[in-house]
Amino acid sequence: MAKTWKDKFDFAGDVNLFNRASNLAVGAKIEAELIQQFGVEGGLRHYNGMGVGCDSCDAGYTSKILNLAGRR
């Protein structure tokens, strides 16, 4: 989703998404902003671009992630 976040992060210079540490750091920042804006479940859906506006359209992704995190 680098195209979506190109205005916030310098993917051509400072951020190398092929570097695991950089990729995780950027992903965590993006997810944190989305959770703050949309809540936990909405943030998870928006992060992957799935089920936005439709709670059941994410193929169970949100529930799976919350189960793995021990939040359900």
Buried (B, 14 or more C-beta within 10 A) or exposed (E): EEEEBEEEBEBEEEBEBEEEEBEEEBBEEBBEBBBEEBEBBBBBBBBBEBBEEEEEEBEEBBBEBBEEEEEE
